[in-house]
Amino acid sequence: MLGLLLLIAPASRTQAQDTAAGPLQTLLQAQADLVANASRGTVQQVLDALIASDLDGVPTLLTRWQARALYQRSSDGLFVYVETEGANPLTLIDIDTGAEVGTASSREVAQLRPNRGVQTVIASALVEFQLSSEDPADRLAALAAISRAPEDFHLPILQDLMATETDDDVLEVAEVLLPRLIIAFDRDDADRVAAIESLAGNVSIAARAALNPLLVTTTEVAASLPDGANIARVLEPGAGLSREAAYAMLVAAELAPPLIPRAQIRETLAAQVVDGRVGGLPVAQLNTEDARDRAYAALVAEGLAPPAPTDAEIDAAVSSHVFYEVYREPSQAVTTAARATLDGIETRVGLFRVLDLSLDGLSLASIYFLAAIGLAITFGVMGVINMAHGEFIMIGAYTGYVVQTLVPDYTLSIAIAIPLAFMVTFAGGVAMERLVIRWLYHRPLETLLATFGISIALQQIVRQIFGTQARPLTPPEWLAGSVSLNDVVSISSIRIAIFLLGVVFFVALWLTLNRTRLGLEVRAVTQNPRMAASMGINPDRINMLTFGLGSGIAGIAGVAIGLFAQVVPDLGSNYIVQSFMTVVVGGVGNIFGTLIGAGMIGGLQKYIEWLNPTNTLAAQTYMILFVILFIQFRPRGIIALRGRAAGD
């Protein structure tokens, strides 16, 4: 084929040029005039030759030609790419090899500027070329391009692909895209209805985007319903359509005279004043709307003002016409199928949104559970209201940040940070209990004030060390994405990891409290510290270890929270209120109660935020009101503490 093309090449080319040119350059030179002066009617000849050549550089050439990035050198007609467009001189690149072939000024090369029609034909050829590629990635890229900007010429190309495609991934994308093209461009209503029905149950955005345009309506008015129109519904003035809007439609359609604004009536009256009178009435009497209307009516009768329709005339005009919504899609079969299919999809979307919201609530609940479980243990065993619990969460997050600055591997750094944060905050909790809390047992007000002061002090210390700006705690790459069930339901991988971490800690704490000697001693001190002491248990030691354990768990929660929240000195204060609410609702000192309380608080907060998405602060306010109401009916929480301590 190349030999034939050479025979028809321009005679001005020399044999040296032909020998030096690559196969792609040679092919273009054979049809140089068609390339340089392409039109919609002639460009297909060049494209057929390019596709038939099966040269590796054709896709790049088509892409650049379509983007107006192909140039022709004036001196010898050589087609080139320009590497530094806008520079002077320009660097010229060979279209076959990609090597530099010289430089030229902007006057020595001509940019090829295919018009919109030529660009469309090139785009079609480029898509067809990519779809015929042996690489599935190229075919997927072509389908993505079609999805972004579908055209009518894509339909037969895609239908041909479906008949021969063997790759499952490509087929999956094509099977979703093909109905969209059939719906948009096929002229057979039966085929379009079948394509619409094939989307039943498909909750993807693409499916809904294909169906929604079919149900777009316009509101129109006529003396009677037109024959053959695809009517969506008839509007009743005063019910589905206001009387004012109905008359405005009549005026816009030139089926009724326009209303005269009050300001225009006053201006007309003022312009017609003669000897202190207008319309037969003295100006002094025109102090009411009724009087001005009578005067204006007199001017209309004299032909001095345009008529203003009366209420009776407006009602008569509205009642003598029919108002209706008509589909832009002319086929009733298509719109009926689209409405039925879309209604079914919207029902499924609603159910999936409930599921998505529930997953969000479960994710938030797992965060609250991790933040509150340590508080539940210390509060339940010791009766200490620890206002500094949030600062242990914050210290855990900063521990993760410090580890990550020393260990660049994010996965390894998180694996180190979790136990290290536990040890650091455990030690801090033990120190706090030994130095402060132990002297304030059974003095709740003093304990609250002391821990609140410690909270402020810890925040200031962290500000002095790390500053006030947010510090990054970057999750590993395998936690950076999200898990999507479909276009409606998705949840981030970090939230899933935090949920699993919460499950692990719940199981670990339950086993510790119910299957170990430490747990037995903790439960004994919780129910009756005096009796536990008489049995040889040291309540002072148990209190210390329990406070340390609760603080250590808060540190681990800080690492988890820091992976998606900003690590700042007041990080913990954002979770302390929710932690106390979770403990109070669930039941003090019970991990099952804390789990249920976290689920209730997290779920309700997400649903309240969904009802009022523009104000997330309102959700927290409503949650506080809910907790206040809840404890009026169940003051000991969902799972109340049992034993003698329950009466304390």
Secondary structure as the mmCIF struct_conf table of DSSP 4:
data_model
#
loop_
_struct_conf.conf_type_id
_struct_conf.id
_struct_conf.beg_label_comp_id
_struct_conf.beg_label_asym_id
_struct_conf.beg_label_seq_id
_struct_conf.end_label_comp_id
_struct_conf.end_label_asym_id
_struct_conf.end_label_seq_id
HELX_RH_AL_P HELX_RH_AL_P1 LEU A 2 LEU A 7
TURN_TY1_P TURN_TY1_P1 ILE A 8 ILE A 8
BEND BEND1 ALA A 9 ALA A 9
TURN_TY1_P TURN_TY1_P2 ALA A 11 SER A 12
BEND BEND2 ARG A 13 ARG A 13
HELX_RH_AL_P HELX_RH_AL_P2 GLN A 15 ALA A 20
BEND BEND3 ALA A 21 ALA A 21
HELX_RH_AL_P HELX_RH_AL_P3 PRO A 23 ALA A 30
TURN_TY1_P TURN_TY1_P3 GLN A 31 GLN A 31
HELX_RH_AL_P HELX_RH_AL_P4 ALA A 32 ALA A 36
TURN_TY1_P TURN_TY1_P4 ASN A 37 ASN A 37
TURN_TY1_P TURN_TY1_P5 ARG A 40 THR A 42
HELX_RH_AL_P HELX_RH_AL_P5 VAL A 43 SER A 53
TURN_TY1_P TURN_TY1_P6 ASP A 54 ASP A 54
TURN_TY1_P TURN_TY1_P7 ASP A 56 GLY A 57
HELX_RH_AL_P HELX_RH_AL_P6 VAL A 58 GLN A 66
TURN_TY1_P TURN_TY1_P8 ALA A 67 ARG A 68
STRN STRN1 LEU A 70 ARG A 73
TURN_TY1_P TURN_TY1_P9 SER A 74 ASP A 76
STRN STRN2 PHE A 79 VAL A 82
BEND BEND4 GLU A 83 THR A 84
TURN_TY1_P TURN_TY1_P10 GLU A 85 GLY A 86
BEND BEND5 ALA A 87 PRO A 89
STRN STRN3 LEU A 90 ASP A 94
TURN_TY1_P TURN_TY1_P11 ILE A 95 THR A 97
STRN STRN4 GLU A 100 ALA A 104
TURN_TY1_P TURN_TY1_P12 SER A 106 ARG A 107
BEND BEND6 GLU A 108 GLU A 108
STRN STRN5 VAL A 109 GLN A 111
HELX_RH_AL_P HELX_RH_AL_P7 ARG A 116 LEU A 131
TURN_TY1_P TURN_TY1_P13 SER A 132 SER A 132
BEND BEND7 GLU A 134 GLU A 134
HELX_RH_AL_P HELX_RH_AL_P8 PRO A 136 ARG A 148
BEND BEND8 ALA A 149 ALA A 149
TURN_TY1_P TURN_TY1_P14 ASP A 152 PHE A 153
HELX_RH_AL_P HELX_RH_AL_P9 HIS A 154 THR A 164
HELX_RH_AL_P HELX_RH_AL_P10 ASP A 168 PHE A 185
HELX_RH_AL_P HELX_RH_AL_P11 ASP A 189 SER A 198
TURN_TY1_P TURN_TY1_P15 LEU A 199 GLY A 201
HELX_RH_AL_P HELX_RH_AL_P12 ILE A 205 LEU A 211
HELX_RH_3T_P HELX_RH_3T_P1 ASN A 212 LEU A 215
STRN STRN6 THR A 217 ALA A 222
BEND BEND9 ALA A 223 SER A 224
HELX_LH_PP_P HELX_LH_PP_P1 LEU A 225 PRO A 226
TURN_TY1_P TURN_TY1_P16 ASP A 227 GLY A 228
STRN STRN7 ILE A 231 LEU A 235
HELX_LH_PP_P HELX_LH_PP_P2 GLU A 236 GLU A 236
STRN STRN8 PRO A 237 PRO A 237
TURN_TY1_P TURN_TY1_P17 GLY A 238 GLY A 240
STRN STRN9 LEU A 241 LEU A 241
HELX_RH_AL_P HELX_RH_AL_P13 ARG A 243 ALA A 252
TURN_TY1_P TURN_TY1_P18 ALA A 253 GLU A 254
BEND BEND10 LEU A 255 ALA A 256
HELX_LH_PP_P HELX_LH_PP_P3 PRO A 257 PRO A 261
HELX_RH_AL_P HELX_RH_AL_P14 ARG A 262 ALA A 271
TURN_TY1_P TURN_TY1_P19 GLN A 272 GLN A 272
STRN STRN10 VAL A 274 VAL A 274
TURN_TY1_P TURN_TY1_P20 ASP A 275 GLY A 276
STRN STRN11 ARG A 277 VAL A 278
TURN_TY1_P TURN_TY1_P21 GLY A 279 GLY A 280
STRN STRN12 LEU A 281 PRO A 282
HELX_RH_3T_P HELX_RH_3T_P2 VAL A 283 GLN A 285
BEND BEND11 THR A 288 THR A 288
HELX_RH_AL_P HELX_RH_AL_P15 GLU A 289 ALA A 301
TURN_TY1_P TURN_TY1_P22 GLU A 302 GLY A 303
BEND BEND12 LEU A 304 ALA A 305
HELX_RH_AL_P HELX_RH_AL_P16 ASP A 311 SER A 319
TURN_TY1_P TURN_TY1_P23 SER A 320 SER A 320
BEND BEND13 HIS A 321 HIS A 321
STRN STRN13 VAL A 322 TYR A 327
BEND BEND14 ARG A 328 GLU A 329
HELX_RH_AL_P HELX_RH_AL_P17 GLN A 332 MET A 382
TURN_TY1_P TURN_TY1_P24 MET A 387 ALA A 388
HELX_RH_AL_P HELX_RH_AL_P18 HIS A 389 LEU A 406
HELX_RH_AL_P HELX_RH_AL_P19 TYR A 410 LEU A 435
TURN_TY1_P TURN_TY1_P25 VAL A 436 VAL A 436
HELX_RH_3T_P HELX_RH_3T_P3 ILE A 437 TRP A 439
BEND BEND15 LEU A 440 LEU A 440
TURN_TY1_P TURN_TY1_P26 TYR A 441 HIS A 442
HELX_RH_AL_P HELX_RH_AL_P20 PRO A 444 PHE A 466
BEND BEND16 THR A 468 GLN A 469
STRN STRN14 ARG A 471 ARG A 471
HELX_LH_PP_P HELX_LH_PP_P4 THR A 474 PRO A 476
HELX_RH_3T_P HELX_RH_3T_P4 GLU A 477 LEU A 479
BEND BEND17 ALA A 480 GLY A 481
STRN STRN15 SER A 482 SER A 484
BEND BEND18 LEU A 485 VAL A 488
STRN STRN16 SER A 490 SER A 492
HELX_RH_AL_P HELX_RH_AL_P21 SER A 493 ARG A 515
BEND BEND19 THR A 516 THR A 516
HELX_RH_AL_P HELX_RH_AL_P22 ARG A 517 GLN A 527
HELX_RH_AL_P HELX_RH_AL_P23 PRO A 529 SER A 534
TURN_TY1_P TURN_TY1_P27 MET A 535 GLY A 536
HELX_RH_AL_P HELX_RH_AL_P24 PRO A 539 GLY A 562
TURN_TY1_P TURN_TY1_P28 LEU A 563 PHE A 564
BEND BEND20 ALA A 565 ALA A 565
STRN STRN17 VAL A 567 VAL A 567
TURN_TY1_P TURN_TY1_P29 PRO A 569 GLY A 572
HELX_RH_AL_P HELX_RH_AL_P25 SER A 573 GLY A 586
TURN_TY1_P TURN_TY1_P30 VAL A 588 GLY A 589
HELX_RH_AL_P HELX_RH_AL_P26 ILE A 591 LEU A 611
BEND BEND21 ASN A 612 ASN A 612
TURN_TY1_P TURN_TY1_P31 PRO A 613 THR A 614
HELX_RH_AL_P HELX_RH_AL_P27 THR A 616 PHE A 633
TURN_TY1_P TURN_TY1_P32 PRO A 635 ARG A 636
BEND BEND22 ILE A 638 ILE A 639
BEND BEND23 GLY A 643 GLY A 643
HELX_RH_3T_P HELX_RH_3T_P5 ARG A 644 GLY A 647
#
